[in-house]
Amino acid sequence: MSGVFYFVHHGSWHLALVIFVASILVPILKILILLFLLISIQLKLTWRPLDRTRLYRIIEVIGRWSMVDIFVITIMTALIKLGGLASFDAGPAALFFTAVVVITMFAAMGFDPRLIWDCIEDNHDAR
């Protein structure tokens, strides 16, 4: 968030918005959507299975692109340290951000979207 605040303070609203969406909003939304999908399966909800499947597909596609943030951090750290004009340090938050990205990627890959449809089939068979 400090990077977002820095760019807002210096008048670069558009850059702050991109950083906020890519680095903060997308990972939080990924976690919340995965939690929603897991809870809906656990509760055997039959509510809008097609939309829940679409949510899963979106999360799966976004997961791969989240790694771009990590690559940008490592490249910027290397380039700015070589330049000597400014100081840039990724800090310990980069490790935690990387962990969140990797864990959510594994969670999305390990999720079976057929589970969304299983409870619908079970309800249909019970009739």
Secondary structure, 3 states (H helix, E strand, C coil): CHHHHHHHHCCCHHHHHHHHHHHHHHHHHHHHHHHHHHHHHHCCCCCCHHHHHHHHHHHHHHHHHCHHHHHHHHHHHHHHHHHCCCCCCCCHHHHHHHHHHHHHHHHHHHCCCHHHHHHHHHHHHHC
